[in-house]
Amino acid sequence: MKETHLEPLGGGIEIFVSESYHFSTDTILLADFSKPFGKKLCADLGTGCGTIPLLWNRANPAAKILAVEIQPEACELAKKSVEHNHLGESIRVLCSDLKDLKGKTEFGCYDLVACNPPYKLGGSGIINSRVSLKTARHETECTLDDICACASKLLQFGGRFCVCQRPERLADVMESMRRFSIEPKRLRLVQQRLSKPPKLFLLEGRRGGKRGYMETLPTLFIENSNGDFSDEMLEIYGDYKVEFI
């Protein structure tokens, strides 16, 4: 594996990252938007180096978390971080295709499933030659339908499925959720600053939820009018920003 190093996530939690496998602001926003409360059973699909499970644990040590990742090198990083933080009883890292989870975990029992999926349709845009970036950015290993089908199988009735995506794919995500009995229930747009259009959305669906009645939350602004992090972003980052910036 290429050279790795530790980065702080706040609350005493540290994560191993590399040039190929690391995390972004989108990951941190999804972890905050989806964070579980209480003794919940949770799954993160396409976990990469394991950022979302570690942030979930930071916010809620009572949660039991399955971290699913298809790329072996990313899995090794995630496992290394789990061991480093002594979280083996809270977080299980599973190296698997999310389309092939039968027999590897129970279905119909999860309270929460999250996924930060590839943003680009398979076959669209310039495909990166690096496998890690190609898998993260393009629907080469799985599609939105694959992800929503997996989430639907894992979730119990009323369970939450949370995802982040680019605004131009909002209709695609909602259609796919409904195709697999997940009803969109909570939507939040993310803007860099007031003068820019939304760059991201955060969406929560409910397994078996009643159609309609979706809540649209106030827009989340990453920067304030001075170009600094907004108060809400600083709150989301917590002491991670103090340690890392």
Backbone as JSON, one array per atom type, in Angstrom:
{
  "sequence": "MKETHLEPLGGGIEIFVSESYHFSTDTILLADFSKPFGKKLCADLGTGCGTIPLLWNRANPAAKILAVEIQPEACELAKKSVEHNHLGESIRVLCSDLKDLKGKTEFGCYDLVACNPPYKLGGSGIINSRVSLKTARHETECTLDDICACASKLLQFGGRFCVCQRPERLADVMESMRRFSIEPKRLRLVQQRLSKPPKLFLLEGRRGGKRGYMETLPTLFIENSNGDFSDEMLEIYGDYKVEFI",
  "N": [[0.84, -1.2, 0.0], [0.42, 2.26, -0.74], [2.15, 5.09, 0.76], [0.9, 6.0, 3.91], [-0.79, 8.15, 6.27], [-1.69, 9.54, 9.48], [-4.64, 11.38, 10.26], [-6.4, 13.74, 12.27], [-9.77, 13.36, 13.5], [-11.18, 14.62, 15.38], [-12.38, 14.64, 18.8], [-10.55, 12.86, 19.79], [-10.36, 10.83, 17.96], [-8.64, 9.28, 15.29], [-7.66, 8.93, 11.83], [-6.41, 6.79, 9.29], [-5.13, 7.79, 6.21], [-4.5, 8.01, 2.65], [-2.89, 8.96, -0.45], [-4.6, 7.99, -2.38], [-6.89, 7.2, -0.98], [-8.91, 9.0, 0.91], [-10.7, 11.63, 2.66], [-13.44, 13.97, 2.15], [-15.03, 17.24, 2.34], [-17.69, 16.72, 1.67], [-18.07, 14.12, 2.64], [-17.88, 14.52, 5.41], [-20.09, 16.18, 5.81], [-22.2, 14.44, 5.08], [-21.91, 12.48, 7.07], [-22.57, 13.97, 9.34], [-25.21, 14.78, 8.72], [-26.54, 12.35, 8.69], [-26.11, 11.16, 11.14], [-26.44, 8.71, 13.72], [-28.61, 8.13, 16.58], [-28.52, 6.85, 19.82], [-28.72, 3.27, 20.52], [-28.19, 2.11, 17.75], [-28.28, 0.13, 14.72], [-26.14, 0.31, 12.1], [-25.09, 0.98, 8.7], [-22.52, 1.7, 6.39], [-22.17, 2.22, 3.08], [-19.76, 1.64, 0.62], [-17.5, 2.65, 2.0], [-14.9, 3.59, 1.79], [-11.97, 4.84, 3.21], [-13.08, 4.65, 5.69], [-14.22, 6.86, 7.0], [-16.89, 7.88, 7.6], [-18.05, 5.86, 9.39], [-16.26, 6.2, 11.57], [-16.74, 8.87, 12.3], [-19.44, 8.67, 12.95], [-19.2, 7.03, 15.2], [-17.75, 8.75, 16.86], [-19.73, 10.63, 17.4], [-21.69, 9.05, 18.51], [-21.08, 6.62, 20.48], [-22.51, 4.33, 21.1], [-23.57, 3.14, 18.87], [-23.69, 0.4, 16.55], [-21.78, -0.57, 13.86], [-21.54, -1.34, 10.4], [-19.14, -1.34, 7.94], [-18.88, -1.18, 4.58], [-16.89, -2.0, 1.82], [-15.54, -2.23, -1.44], [-12.95, -2.12, -2.44], [-9.88, -3.55, -1.8], [-7.5, -2.28, -0.74], [-8.48, 0.09, 0.37], [-10.13, -1.02, 2.3], [-8.22, -2.18, 4.0], [-7.01, 0.12, 5.02], [-9.21, 1.23, 6.4], [-9.68, -0.8, 8.31], [-7.28, -0.65, 9.69], [-7.52, 1.87, 10.87], [-9.73, 1.43, 12.54], [-8.65, -0.44, 14.33], [-6.55, 1.12, 15.37], [-7.95, 3.03, 16.81], [-9.16, 1.47, 18.69], [-11.73, 0.31, 18.25], [-12.91, -2.04, 17.54], [-15.08, -3.51, 18.54], [-17.22, -1.98, 17.94], [-17.23, -1.2, 15.25], [-17.36, -2.9, 12.24], [-15.5, -3.88, 9.51], [-16.13, -4.73, 6.23], [-14.99, -6.29, 3.42], [-16.34, -6.22, 0.46], [-18.42, -6.52, -2.44], [-21.21, -4.45, -2.67], [-23.4, -5.48, -3.9], [-23.38, -8.08, -3.27], [-24.05, -9.06, -0.67], [-25.55, -10.97, 0.57], [-25.8, -13.41, 3.04], [-23.57, -12.43, 4.31], [-24.21, -10.48, 6.05], [-27.06, -9.66, 8.09], [-30.31, -9.13, 6.67], [-32.87, -6.59, 6.55], [-32.79, -5.45, 9.12], [-31.4, -3.17, 9.81], [-31.1, 0.11, 11.17], [-30.17, 2.4, 10.02], [-28.75, 3.35, 6.94], [-26.12, 4.59, 4.99], [-24.67, 6.34, 2.19], [-22.09, 7.65, 0.24], [-22.15, 8.15, -2.87], [-20.76, 7.33, -6.19], [-20.48, 10.22, -8.23], [-20.83, 10.59, -10.93], [-22.48, 9.42, -13.88], [-22.09, 6.11, -15.17], [-19.86, 5.81, -17.87], [-19.94, 8.47, -18.52], [-18.33, 11.66, -18.91], [-14.74, 12.23, -18.4], [-12.94, 9.39, -17.8], [-11.09, 8.55, -14.99], [-7.82, 7.21, -14.86], [-6.79, 6.03, -12.6], [-7.68, 3.47, -10.45], [-8.87, 3.79, -7.91], [-9.91, 6.43, -7.96], [-11.57, 6.28, -10.2], [-13.49, 4.42, -9.36], [-14.59, 5.8, -7.2], [-15.7, 8.07, -8.37], [-17.2, 7.47, -10.68], [-19.94, 5.5, -11.94], [-18.95, 2.73, -12.1], [-18.56, 0.35, -10.68], [-20.93, 0.08, -9.31], [-24.38, 1.09, -9.56], [-26.81, 3.76, -9.01], [-29.23, 2.44, -8.65], [-28.32, -0.08, -7.8], [-27.24, 0.63, -5.32], [-29.47, 1.69, -3.93], [-31.13, -0.55, -3.96], [-29.64, -2.3, -2.37], [-29.61, -0.87, 0.07], [-32.35, -0.92, 0.64], [-32.76, -3.65, 1.11], [-31.22, -4.03, 3.42], [-32.35, -2.35, 5.37], [-34.68, -2.05, 8.08], [-38.29, -1.77, 8.37], [-39.23, 1.57, 8.1], [-36.66, 2.4, 8.53], [-33.78, 4.53, 8.02], [-32.34, 5.92, 5.07], [-29.57, 7.56, 3.92], [-28.04, 9.88, 1.74], [-25.62, 11.63, -0.27], [-25.3, 13.82, -3.06], [-24.69, 15.28, -6.32], [-26.51, 18.21, -7.34], [-27.64, 18.02, -9.94], [-28.38, 15.42, -10.16], [-30.53, 14.89, -8.59], [-33.2, 14.15, -9.26], [-32.71, 11.6, -10.32], [-31.82, 10.2, -8.04], [-34.06, 10.31, -6.34], [-35.98, 8.95, -7.89], [-34.78, 6.42, -7.99], [-34.71, 5.71, -5.28], [-37.51, 5.46, -4.73], [-38.11, 3.39, -6.44], [-37.2, 1.24, -5.05], [-38.71, 1.08, -2.74], [-38.15, 3.11, -0.89], [-38.89, 6.08, 0.55], [-38.36, 9.46, -0.21], [-37.72, 11.82, 2.34], [-36.45, 13.93, 3.68], [-34.69, 16.78, 2.79], [-31.76, 18.61, 2.02], [-30.03, 21.34, 0.71], [-26.7, 22.27, -0.23], [-24.54, 24.98, -0.27], [-21.57, 26.65, -1.38], [-21.17, 29.39, -0.94], [-23.21, 32.4, -0.61], [-23.36, 33.58, -3.15], [-23.04, 31.54, -4.95], [-24.42, 28.75, -6.8], [-26.23, 25.84, -5.49], [-24.06, 23.13, -4.62], [-24.25, 20.58, -3.79], [-26.45, 18.03, -2.53], [-28.14, 16.77, 0.35], [-29.9, 13.95, 1.24], [-32.52, 12.22, 2.8], [-34.2, 9.16, 3.02], [-37.01, 7.03, 3.83], [-37.48, 3.67, 4.59], [-40.19, 2.05, 3.24], [-41.78, 4.26, 3.69], [-44.56, 6.61, 3.77], [-45.87, 8.11, 0.83], [-45.02, 11.43, -0.21], [-44.99, 14.49, 1.78], [-42.37, 15.49, 2.2], [-39.71, 17.01, 3.91], [-38.12, 20.09, 3.47], [-35.11, 21.37, 4.29], [-33.44, 24.32, 5.66], [-30.98, 25.9, 3.55], [-27.6, 24.84, 3.67], [-24.78, 26.69, 4.28], [-21.43, 26.72, 3.42], [-19.47, 28.69, 3.64], [-19.26, 31.97, 5.17], [-20.23, 35.46, 4.68], [-17.77, 36.68, 4.7], [-16.03, 34.91, 3.65], [-15.01, 33.04, 5.34], [-15.28, 29.94, 7.24], [-18.66, 29.1, 7.86], [-20.71, 29.57, 10.83], [-22.24, 27.3, 11.3], [-20.85, 25.34, 9.84], [-18.46, 25.27, 11.29], [-19.45, 24.27, 13.65], [-20.28, 21.73, 12.81], [-17.81, 20.61, 12.04], [-16.55, 20.67, 14.54], [-14.16, 19.96, 17.12], [-12.42, 18.89, 15.36], [-11.62, 20.76, 13.39], [-10.12, 22.46, 14.92], [-8.01, 20.82, 15.65], [-6.97, 19.97, 13.19], [-6.8, 22.13, 11.4]],
  "CA": [[0.0, 0.0, 0.0], [1.18, 3.5, -0.79], [2.39, 5.7, 2.05], [-0.28, 6.48, 4.62], [-0.52, 8.96, 7.45], [-2.84, 9.76, 10.35], [-5.24, 12.7, 10.37], [-7.38, 13.77, 13.36], [-11.18, 13.59, 13.19], [-11.79, 15.24, 16.55], [-12.81, 13.74, 19.86], [-9.53, 11.85, 20.03], [-10.39, 9.84, 16.88], [-7.72, 9.52, 14.19], [-7.92, 8.08, 10.68], [-5.34, 6.61, 8.32], [-5.49, 8.16, 4.84], [-3.42, 7.96, 1.67], [-3.16, 9.79, -1.62], [-5.73, 7.4, -3.11], [-8.06, 7.02, -0.14], [-9.0, 10.06, 1.92], [-12.08, 12.09, 2.8], [-13.71, 15.32, 1.7], [-16.09, 17.93, 3.07], [-18.95, 16.01, 1.41], [-18.12, 12.99, 3.56], [-18.15, 15.04, 6.74], [-21.47, 16.67, 5.81], [-23.1, 13.29, 5.1], [-21.81, 11.87, 8.39], [-23.33, 14.8, 10.27], [-26.62, 14.75, 8.33], [-27.1, 11.02, 8.91], [-25.61, 10.56, 12.38], [-27.43, 7.95, 14.49], [-28.78, 8.43, 17.99], [-28.85, 5.67, 20.59], [-28.17, 1.97, 20.14], [-28.66, 1.83, 16.39], [-27.49, -0.71, 13.84], [-25.9, 1.2, 10.97], [-24.2, 0.49, 7.64], [-22.0, 2.69, 5.45], [-21.86, 1.53, 1.82], [-18.67, 2.33, -0.06], [-16.96, 3.44, 3.12], [-13.56, 4.13, 1.53], [-11.04, 4.61, 4.32], [-13.83, 4.47, 6.93], [-14.46, 8.15, 7.67], [-18.23, 8.02, 8.16], [-18.19, 5.07, 10.62], [-15.49, 6.8, 12.66], [-17.46, 10.07, 12.73], [-20.64, 8.2, 13.66], [-18.79, 6.57, 16.52], [-17.4, 9.94, 17.63], [-20.97, 11.27, 17.83], [-22.57, 8.1, 19.2], [-20.32, 5.39, 20.7], [-23.4, 3.18, 21.31], [-23.97, 2.57, 17.59], [-22.98, -0.73, 15.96], [-21.63, -0.1, 12.48], [-20.94, -2.15, 9.35], [-18.52, -0.52, 6.9], [-18.73, -2.03, 3.4], [-16.03, -1.39, 0.8], [-15.14, -3.24, -2.43], [-11.53, -2.02, -2.78], [-9.11, -4.13, -0.69], [-6.57, -1.34, -0.11], [-9.28, 0.98, 1.21], [-10.55, -1.82, 3.45], [-7.08, -2.31, 4.91], [-6.89, 1.41, 5.71], [-10.32, 1.35, 7.35], [-9.42, -1.73, 9.41], [-6.15, -0.1, 10.45], [-8.04, 2.97, 11.68], [-10.57, 0.84, 13.58], [-7.74, -1.01, 15.32], [-5.82, 2.22, 16.0], [-8.85, 3.71, 17.75], [-9.7, 0.44, 19.59], [-13.17, 0.32, 18.01], [-13.26, -3.31, 16.92], [-16.38, -4.01, 18.99], [-18.26, -1.06, 17.46], [-17.19, -1.06, 13.79], [-16.91, -4.07, 11.47], [-15.17, -3.56, 8.12], [-16.39, -5.87, 5.36], [-14.52, -6.1, 2.05], [-17.33, -6.92, -0.35], [-19.3, -5.82, -3.37], [-22.5, -4.25, -1.99], [-24.39, -6.29, -4.59], [-23.15, -9.47, -2.89], [-24.02, -9.09, 0.8], [-26.34, -12.08, 1.1], [-25.01, -14.35, 3.84], [-22.46, -11.75, 4.97], [-24.84, -9.71, 7.11], [-28.51, -9.87, 8.1], [-31.13, -8.17, 5.96], [-34.1, -6.15, 7.19], [-32.62, -5.16, 10.54], [-30.61, -1.96, 10.02], [-31.82, 1.36, 11.44], [-29.61, 3.47, 9.19], [-27.77, 3.06, 5.89], [-25.67, 5.81, 4.31], [-23.76, 6.12, 1.07], [-21.58, 8.77, -0.55], [-21.98, 7.36, -4.09], [-20.12, 7.99, -7.33], [-21.3, 11.34, -8.67], [-21.02, 10.62, -12.38], [-23.03, 8.24, -14.52], [-21.13, 5.27, -15.87], [-19.7, 6.15, -19.27], [-20.0, 9.92, -18.75], [-17.15, 12.39, -18.49], [-13.43, 11.62, -18.61], [-12.72, 8.35, -16.8], [-9.75, 8.6, -14.43], [-7.1, 5.94, -15.02], [-6.55, 5.45, -11.28], [-8.83, 2.66, -10.08], [-9.52, 4.35, -6.73], [-10.69, 7.6, -8.36], [-12.61, 5.84, -11.13], [-14.53, 3.78, -8.56], [-15.22, 6.79, -6.34], [-16.36, 9.14, -9.11], [-18.04, 6.99, -11.77], [-20.73, 4.31, -11.64], [-18.33, 1.59, -12.78], [-18.74, -0.84, -9.85], [-22.32, 0.0, -8.9], [-25.24, 2.19, -9.99], [-27.74, 4.23, -7.98], [-30.19, 1.36, -8.39], [-27.63, -1.09, -6.98], [-27.09, 1.17, -3.96], [-30.79, 1.77, -3.3], [-31.59, -1.92, -3.75], [-28.91, -2.82, -1.21], [-30.11, -0.18, 1.26], [-33.7, -1.41, 0.91], [-32.65, -4.99, 1.7], [-30.63, -3.95, 4.75], [-33.14, -1.55, 6.31], [-35.96, -2.46, 8.62], [-39.36, -0.85, 8.0], [-39.05, 2.86, 8.76], [-35.25, 2.73, 8.65], [-33.32, 5.7, 7.27], [-31.29, 5.83, 4.07], [-29.07, 8.9, 3.69], [-27.12, 9.94, 0.62], [-25.29, 12.95, -0.8], [-25.08, 13.75, -4.5], [-24.7, 16.56, -7.01], [-27.9, 18.62, -7.59], [-28.16, 17.6, -11.24], [-28.81, 14.02, -10.09], [-31.58, 14.77, -7.57], [-34.32, 13.35, -9.79], [-32.24, 10.21, -10.43], [-31.77, 9.58, -6.71], [-35.44, 10.14, -5.85], [-36.6, 7.88, -8.67], [-34.2, 5.15, -7.59], [-35.22, 5.39, -3.94], [-38.9, 4.99, -4.81], [-38.11, 2.1, -7.14], [-36.9, 0.2, -4.07], [-39.57, 1.26, -1.54], [-37.6, 4.1, 0.03], [-39.56, 7.35, 0.25], [-37.62, 10.67, 0.18], [-38.41, 12.49, 3.43], [-35.75, 15.11, 4.21], [-33.76, 17.27, 1.78], [-31.02, 19.83, 2.34], [-29.06, 21.78, -0.27], [-25.44, 22.8, 0.31], [-23.89, 25.98, -1.11], [-20.28, 27.14, -0.9], [-21.43, 30.73, -0.42], [-24.48, 32.93, -1.08], [-23.3, 33.94, -4.57], [-22.86, 30.34, -5.77], [-25.56, 27.82, -6.77], [-25.96, 24.64, -4.69], [-23.05, 22.21, -5.15], [-24.47, 19.26, -3.21], [-27.64, 17.89, -1.7], [-28.2, 15.69, 1.34], [-31.27, 13.44, 1.16], [-32.87, 11.08, 3.65], [-35.42, 8.44, 2.7], [-37.46, 6.06, 4.82], [-37.91, 2.38, 4.03], [-41.63, 1.84, 3.4], [-42.44, 5.49, 4.11], [-45.72, 7.07, 3.01], [-45.52, 9.07, -0.21], [-45.26, 12.84, 0.07], [-44.59, 15.06, 3.08], [-40.92, 15.63, 2.33], [-39.27, 18.24, 4.57], [-36.97, 20.76, 2.87], [-34.41, 22.1, 5.35], [-32.71, 25.52, 5.2], [-29.72, 25.65, 2.86], [-26.38, 24.87, 4.48], [-23.72, 27.48, 3.64], [-20.11, 26.34, 3.91], [-18.75, 29.92, 3.98], [-20.04, 33.16, 5.46], [-20.02, 36.57, 3.74], [-16.35, 37.06, 4.73], [-15.22, 33.84, 3.06], [-14.59, 32.11, 6.39], [-16.27, 28.91, 7.51], [-19.86, 29.56, 8.56], [-20.84, 29.06, 12.2], [-22.76, 25.93, 11.26], [-19.77, 24.45, 9.42], [-17.54, 25.12, 12.43], [-20.11, 23.39, 14.61], [-20.22, 20.38, 12.25], [-16.42, 20.15, 12.16], [-16.2, 20.5, 15.94], [-12.74, 20.15, 17.43], [-11.62, 18.44, 14.2], [-11.0, 21.92, 12.77], [-9.1, 22.98, 15.84], [-6.85, 19.92, 15.62], [-6.42, 19.75, 11.87], [-6.5, 23.41, 10.74]],
  "C": [[0.88, 1.25, 0.0], [1.24, 4.15, 0.58], [1.1, 6.27, 2.65], [0.15, 7.36, 5.78], [-1.82, 9.16, 8.23], [-3.31, 11.2, 10.26], [-6.27, 12.66, 11.49], [-8.79, 13.99, 12.84], [-11.91, 14.25, 14.35], [-12.21, 14.2, 17.57], [-11.81, 12.65, 20.16], [-9.47, 10.76, 18.96], [-9.4, 10.26, 15.78], [-7.98, 8.52, 13.06], [-6.68, 7.99, 9.79], [-5.85, 6.95, 6.92], [-4.26, 8.01, 3.96], [-3.78, 8.88, 0.52], [-4.4, 9.29, -2.37], [-7.01, 7.36, -2.29], [-8.03, 8.04, 1.0], [-10.44, 10.53, 1.98], [-12.2, 13.55, 2.38], [-14.76, 15.97, 2.59], [-17.43, 17.24, 2.88], [-19.14, 14.85, 2.39], [-18.49, 13.44, 4.96], [-19.59, 15.53, 6.86], [-22.46, 15.51, 5.85], [-23.08, 12.6, 6.46], [-22.63, 12.64, 9.41], [-24.82, 14.73, 10.0], [-27.28, 13.44, 8.75], [-26.85, 10.47, 10.3], [-26.73, 9.89, 13.2], [-27.48, 8.39, 15.94], [-29.2, 7.16, 18.72], [-28.23, 4.4, 20.04], [-28.72, 1.53, 18.79], [-27.71, 0.9, 15.66], [-27.37, 0.02, 12.51], [-24.96, 0.55, 9.96], [-23.8, 1.66, 6.75], [-21.54, 1.94, 4.21], [-20.83, 2.32, 1.04], [-17.92, 3.22, 0.9], [-15.6, 4.05, 2.84], [-12.62, 3.81, 2.66], [-11.74, 4.59, 5.68], [-14.19, 5.74, 7.67], [-15.83, 8.23, 8.33], [-18.44, 7.14, 9.4], [-17.44, 5.66, 11.81], [-16.18, 8.05, 13.19], [-18.76, 9.7, 13.44], [-20.29, 7.77, 15.07], [-18.41, 7.74, 17.42], [-18.65, 10.59, 18.2], [-21.82, 10.36, 18.71], [-21.85, 6.76, 19.39], [-21.2, 4.14, 20.87], [-23.78, 2.49, 20.0], [-23.09, 1.38, 17.21], [-22.96, -0.53, 14.45], [-20.96, -1.14, 11.6], [-20.42, -1.21, 8.28], [-18.19, -1.41, 5.71], [-17.9, -1.31, 2.34], [-15.52, -2.49, -0.13], [-13.64, -3.25, -2.69], [-10.66, -2.49, -1.59], [-8.17, -3.15, 0.01], [-7.31, -0.36, 0.8], [-9.75, 0.25, 2.46], [-9.43, -1.95, 4.47], [-6.86, -1.02, 5.69], [-7.96, 1.55, 6.78], [-10.1, 0.44, 8.57], [-8.3, -1.23, 10.31], [-6.61, 1.02, 11.37], [-8.91, 2.45, 12.82], [-9.7, 0.27, 14.7], [-7.0, 0.09, 16.09], [-6.65, 2.91, 17.07], [-9.54, 2.76, 18.73], [-11.23, 0.37, 19.48], [-13.66, -0.97, 17.37], [-14.6, -3.87, 17.35], [-17.53, -3.15, 18.48], [-18.35, -1.02, 15.94], [-16.62, -2.34, 13.17], [-16.69, -3.65, 10.03], [-15.32, -4.82, 7.28], [-15.95, -5.54, 3.94], [-15.43, -6.91, 1.13], [-17.96, -5.96, -1.35], [-20.65, -5.65, -2.67], [-23.62, -5.01, -2.68], [-24.32, -7.76, -4.16], [-23.06, -9.6, -1.36], [-24.82, -10.23, 1.4], [-25.44, -13.08, 1.81], [-23.86, -13.72, 4.59], [-22.94, -10.83, 6.09], [-26.34, -9.97, 7.03], [-29.21, -8.77, 7.32], [-32.33, -7.77, 6.82], [-33.99, -5.77, 8.65], [-31.89, -3.85, 10.83], [-31.5, -0.74, 10.23], [-31.41, 2.46, 10.49], [-28.63, 2.9, 8.18], [-27.41, 4.38, 5.24], [-24.75, 5.44, 3.17], [-23.39, 7.46, 0.44], [-21.2, 8.16, -1.91], [-21.14, 8.06, -5.14], [-21.04, 9.08, -7.88], [-21.65, 11.28, -10.15], [-21.59, 9.31, -12.89], [-21.93, 7.42, -15.17], [-21.07, 5.63, -17.35], [-19.75, 7.63, -19.57], [-18.73, 10.58, -18.25], [-15.87, 11.64, -18.8], [-13.17, 10.64, -17.47], [-11.28, 8.4, -16.32], [-9.09, 7.23, -14.53], [-6.81, 5.27, -13.69], [-7.81, 4.75, -10.81], [-9.59, 3.29, -8.91], [-10.41, 5.53, -7.09], [-11.82, 7.22, -9.31], [-13.78, 5.24, -10.35], [-15.29, 4.8, -7.73], [-16.09, 7.77, -7.12], [-17.37, 8.67, -10.15], [-18.75, 5.7, -11.37], [-20.18, 3.11, -12.42], [-18.56, 0.29, -12.01], [-20.18, -1.02, -9.41], [-23.08, 1.23, -9.39], [-26.08, 2.67, -8.81], [-28.76, 3.15, -7.64], [-29.57, 0.25, -7.55], [-27.57, -0.65, -5.52], [-28.43, 1.19, -3.24], [-31.38, 0.38, -3.05], [-30.93, -2.53, -2.53], [-29.43, -2.19, 0.08], [-31.49, -0.71, 1.64], [-33.68, -2.79, 1.55], [-32.16, -4.92, 3.14], [-31.57, -3.33, 5.78], [-34.37, -2.3, 6.82], [-37.02, -1.44, 8.19], [-39.21, 0.45, 8.81], [-37.61, 3.27, 8.91], [-34.84, 3.84, 7.69], [-32.23, 5.35, 6.27], [-30.86, 7.25, 3.71], [-27.98, 8.89, 2.63], [-26.79, 11.39, 0.31], [-24.97, 12.79, -2.28], [-25.06, 15.17, -5.06], [-26.14, 16.91, -7.38], [-28.48, 18.14, -8.91], [-28.67, 16.15, -11.24], [-29.92, 13.8, -9.04], [-32.73, 13.91, -8.05], [-33.94, 11.88, -9.89], [-32.29, 9.51, -9.08], [-33.18, 9.33, -6.18], [-36.16, 9.01, -6.58], [-36.09, 6.51, -8.22], [-34.66, 4.74, -6.19], [-36.62, 4.8, -4.01], [-39.0, 3.64, -5.5], [-37.89, 0.95, -6.17], [-37.53, 0.49, -2.7], [-38.93, 2.13, -0.47], [-38.17, 5.46, -0.36], [-38.72, 8.54, 0.71], [-38.39, 11.48, 1.22], [-37.74, 13.77, 3.92], [-34.67, 15.52, 3.25], [-33.08, 18.54, 2.26], [-30.01, 20.12, 1.23], [-27.85, 22.38, 0.42], [-24.85, 23.77, -0.71], [-22.55, 26.38, -0.51], [-20.43, 28.5, -0.24], [-22.71, 31.24, -1.08], [-24.5, 33.18, -2.58], [-23.18, 32.73, -5.5], [-24.13, 29.48, -5.73], [-25.23, 26.62, -5.89], [-24.98, 23.71, -5.39], [-23.31, 20.77, -4.73], [-25.86, 19.24, -2.61], [-27.47, 16.7, -0.77], [-29.66, 15.24, 1.39], [-31.43, 12.22, 2.06], [-34.18, 10.47, 3.18], [-35.75, 7.46, 3.81], [-37.97, 4.8, 4.14], [-39.39, 2.18, 4.31], [-42.4, 3.08, 3.81], [-43.62, 5.85, 3.21], [-45.3, 8.13, 2.01], [-45.89, 10.49, 0.2], [-44.69, 13.27, 1.41], [-43.08, 15.12, 3.26], [-40.59, 17.0, 2.92], [-38.06, 18.8, 3.84], [-36.33, 21.67, 3.92], [-33.76, 23.36, 4.79], [-31.38, 25.13, 4.55], [-28.54, 25.75, 3.83], [-25.31, 25.63, 3.69], [-22.38, 27.1, 4.27], [-19.33, 27.57, 4.37], [-19.74, 31.03, 4.35], [-19.69, 34.27, 4.47], [-18.56, 37.03, 3.69], [-15.45, 36.01, 4.09], [-14.65, 32.87, 4.07], [-15.63, 31.0, 6.53], [-17.45, 29.5, 8.26], [-19.89, 28.98, 9.97], [-21.32, 27.62, 12.2], [-21.67, 24.94, 10.83], [-18.77, 24.22, 10.55], [-18.13, 24.19, 13.48], [-20.07, 21.94, 14.12], [-18.81, 19.8, 12.37], [-16.04, 19.87, 13.61], [-14.72, 20.7, 16.18], [-11.83, 19.56, 16.36], [-10.92, 19.62, 13.56], [-9.91, 22.5, 13.64], [-7.83, 22.15, 15.74], [-6.16, 19.92, 14.25], [-6.04, 21.06, 11.17], [-5.71, 24.29, 11.69]]
}
